Amino acid sequence: MAKRAEEKRIVMLMQWTGVTKELYEKVREQVNWEGEIPKGAVLHIAAFDEKGIRVTDIWKSEEDLNNFIQNRLTPVTKELIDTEPNVELHPLYNSFMPGRREGGLETRIVALVKWEGVTKEIYEQTRERVNFERDVPKGLVIHIATFDDKGIRVSDIWESEEDFNNFARDRLMPVTGKLTDAEPNIEVYPLHALFIPGV
């Protein structure tokens, strides 16, 4: 992913308990981030688990994200939602979008991976050996990687859970099994919304 030197892109990972699909759609309509694109917005992914919403965003800077939250998002959400989000911010390490696919949202899934103990060095060795950027796996739509102090955090979109499982079983795990003993924590949810205003 090419980016200008002055941009310090960040990944926002959010869990917001109590936010339903209906609430999300109300916020989406009122804030209108798809019609009036916020400065610095690069990518937005939304999915839901049994507790609420799970969001992965990429922004060109933390300042852009904070401006959007303070000036546009919070004035709307404070009137609709009585819980507070759990938000993590991490520098973007890698993003890969092999191309816009024809598939619809109805079959796509979001795979959220926490893999403690996986360092940038292990990731780079895996990236080279699995070769997913040159030999693109069937069904991969978007790959986002960032790191916290425990290990890697990955947010992927795949055309189907079957495509993701096939890749993990046939290409990923045979490589990572030789590099680390740690096991990933993988959560898979149906994709609810995807918005890519910039790359």
N, C-alpha and C positions, 0 to 999 in steps of 0.2 A: 504494500500500500504506500503510494507516494504521498508525502505531506510536506508542507512548507515548514522550514526550520522554526518559525516563530510559533507554530501551533503546538500546543502540548495537549494532545487529545486525551480525554478521560473516559472511563467507563463508569456509568452509574448502575449499580445493582440495587434494586428496591424490592422489598416485600412489604405489602400494605394489607394487614389483616382487616377483614370486614369490608373491603372494597369488592363489590359484586360487578358482574358484567354490565348491569343496568346503570350503576353509579359511574362506572368508567365511561360508558357511552354518553352520559349526561355531561361529564367533565370534558370529554373529547369534543362534543358539540359546542359547549360554551367557550372553552379556551380556544378552539379552532386552530390547533397547531398545524393542521394539514392545509388549511386555507390561507392562513397567515403564518408562514414558516418562521419560527424563532431564529434569531441570529445565532449561528454556531451549532445548530442542530444537524447531526449527521445521520443518525439511525435510531429508531425506536421499535422495540419488540415488546409485546404484551401477551402474557399467558395467565391462566388462573389455576391455582390449586384449591384444595378443599377449604383453605382458610381465607384466601383473598387473592390479590393480584401479585404477579411477579413481572417486574419490568427490567429490561436491559436497554440502556441508552448509550450512545456514543455522542460526545460533544467535543467541539474544537477546543474548548477551554473550560475550566471550572467557573470562571467569571461568567461566561455565556450561560451555563447551566443555572448558576445562582440568580442571574438577572431574570431568567425565564420563571424560575420557581417563585421568586419574590413578587414579581410584577404581574404575572399572568396566571400561574397555576394556583398559588395559595389563596388569592382572593376568591377563587371559585370553589376550591376544595373545602375551605373552612366553613362554607355555608352548607355543604352536602355531606361531609364525612367527619365523624366524631372520634376517629382514631388517628394515631400518628404513624407515619411510615418508618420502617427500618431501612436506612440508606447507607450504602458503602460506595466510596469513590476510590478508584484505582487508575493509575496511568494505563492507557491502552498499550499493550505489547504487540499484538498482531491482529489484523482483521483480513479476512479473505472472502471475497464474493465472486464466485466463478462465473456469475452471469445471471441475469434475470431469467427465471424459469417460467414455463407455461402453466404449471400446476396452480390450483387454487388453494385458498387458505384451509379448505375443509379437510384436507388430508395431512397438511404440514404439521410438524411437531417442533417444539422447542426442547432441546436437551441441555439441562443445566448441570455442569459437572464441577464438583469440588474435589480436588485431588491433592491432599496434603503430602508434603515431601517431594512433590515434583518441582524441580528448580527450572530456571530458564535454560540451563545447560541440558537437562534431560529433555525439555521441550524441543530444543533445537536439534538434538540427536534424533528424536522421534520424527520431527518435521522432515528431516533429511531422509531418513530411512523409509518412512511411510509414503513420502513424496506426494502428499495430497494436493499440493498446489499445481503440480505439473500433470499428475495422473489423477484427475479429479474423480472422487468416488461418486458412484451413481446416487443421485438424490441430494447431494450437499448443496445448500442454498447460501448459507452464511456461516462463517466461523469467526468467533471473537475470543481472544485470549488475553487475560490479564493475570496479575499475581498479587496476592496479599502476603502477609508475613508467615503464612503456614504452607502456601503452595500455590498451585494454579487454579484459576477460575475460568471456566469455558462456558460460553453461551453459543449454541449452534442452532441453526434451523435446517431441517431436513424435509424432503418431500413426503416421507413416511417414516414411521417407527421401524418398519422392516428394513428400509435402506440404512438407517442409523445402526441397527443391530448387526446387519451384515458387515458393515464397515468395521465396527468395533470388534466383532468376532474374527473376521478374516484378515484384517490389515493392521488395526491398531494394537490390540492386546498381544499378539505374537511379538511385536516390537517392544512395547512397554514392559512386558513381563521379563525381558532380559535387562532392563535398565533400572527397575524399581520393584521393591516388594510391596509397596503401598497399594491399597485398593481404592479405586475412585468411588465417590458418592455421586450417583447419577439419578437425576429426577427428569422425567419426561412428561410434558404436558401438551395438549393441543394448542397450536398457535391461534391467538385471537386477533392480533393486529400487528401489522408490519408497515412501517413508514420509513422511507429512505430519501430524505430531502437533499442529501449531499454525500459525496464520497471523499 
